[in-house]
Every structure is written in C-alpha cells, then in structure tokens.
Amino acid sequence: MDELASNPRIQSLRDRLDEIDVKIVRTLNERARLLHDLATVKGEAGAQLFDPQREEEILQRVAEENPGPIYDSTMREIFAVIMHRIRDIEASH
C-alpha cells in the first residue's frame, strides 16, 4: 500500500469520489433509459426524434444551473458529449 493510501483523510476523499462515480454511472444510465422511453413515445407519435432546439435549451439550462467550479462552457461540453453518446446508443437499437 502506498503511503498516501494510508492517510485516512486521503482515503476518505477517495471513498467519497468512488461513491460519486457510482452515482454518475447510475444517473447516466437512468438518463439513457428515459431517452429510450421518450424516443419510443415520439416514434409512436410520428415526431422527430432529434430536436436541436431542445438540445440547446438543455445546454443553456445546465450552464445556468452550474454553481462551479467547473466553467459553464466546460459543463456545456460535458453535456453535449453525454447527449451525443446516448443518442448514438439509441440509434444503434
């Protein structure tokens, strides 16, 4: 075991980060499931699946809701990648 790992404060912070990582994974999968449900409903209604205006609204909202320290522009980039990748998954089904 390295000497940093034996530091209780470091280990506590690492444990908290691990817990947050698990929450992020679960939340991303929940978002993907909801998007799948939305795509199903939109498909049944004959609506267009991709809505660029809605995507821009989401990106604006995440920047507005962002308290930092992550820059708003970076938060928008993160969410753009999330939305794009989940859309890719949906398109492959």
Rosetta blueprint (number, residue, H / E / L):
1 M L
2 D L
3 E L
4 L L
5 A L
6 S L
7 N L
8 P H
9 R H
10 I H
11 Q H
12 S H
13 L H
14 R H
15 D H
16 R H
17 L H
18 D H
19 E H
20 I H
21 D H
22 V H
23 K H
24 I H
25 V H
26 R H
27 T H
28 L H
29 N H
30 E H
31 R H
32 A H
33 R H
34 L H
35 L H
36 H H
37 D H
38 L H
39 A H
40 T H
41 V H
42 K H
43 G H
44 E H
45 A L
46 G L
47 A L
48 Q L
49 L L
50 F L
51 D L
52 P H
53 Q H
54 R H
55 E H
56 E H
57 E H
58 I H
59 L H
60 Q H
61 R H
62 V H
63 A H
64 E H
65 E H
66 N L
67 P L
68 G L
69 P L
70 I L
71 Y L
72 D H
73 S H
74 T H
75 M H
76 R H
77 E H
78 I H
79 F H
80 A H
81 V H
82 I H
83 M H
84 H H
85 R H
86 I H
87 R H
88 D H
89 I H
90 E H
91 A H
92 S L
93 H L
